[in-house]
């Protein structure tokens, strides 16, 4: 068993605040995904005829001996005038990733037909998003978190007209961020932190939503980065 199996998760390190960790790089040298590529029909075609590509981030350092569990998240692309990504802020009392920005999602249950079914169910349970409004485009390669969840990101278009009813026990807030903003690497910041002899690296994509900063980092930012790689390939 490697030493990474015993490291403390970043969020549980004493006095750790991801917002205060210095930025050691911004990927503004990479091209943004064009507006044309972010049109709903272009995204449909991208998944129908996917490019040859590799995800940039697949695994985080493990900090638990727990048996890995399959999970999935819905990446809801809301069909506004320009596409937005619907995200949640998790409540602070949850055992995993508390207080963090996340996609709707969770563990794949025995009753779920597959990862897609699990993502749709979780989105309904967490934020009240009815599957009637959702068109699944496809999935991205799995992303394994340090908490031993093997996550399948399910990319979907969401047509307007839906209403949400967030589960107050899991979701503190629901908001949207423009997809074009997240698919521009000029907004992708790199961080590194050494603790317990282990160097941890991650991305952040902070977004100023009026007076509120939406600090997207960790697994959510990693999966968005992989989505960028898929679209930019």
Secondary structure, DSSP 8 states (H G I E B T S, - for coil): --GGGG---GGGSTT--GGGS-EEEE-TTS----TGGGSHHHHHHHHHT--S---S--B------S--EEEEEEEEEE-SSS-EEEEEEE-TT-SSSTT-EE-EEEE--TT-SSHHHHHHHHHHHHH---GGGEEEEEE---EE-TTSEEEEEEEEEE-TT------TTTEEEEEEEEHHHHT-GGG-EEEEEEETTEEEEEEE--EEETTEEE--BHHHHHHHHHHHHHHH-
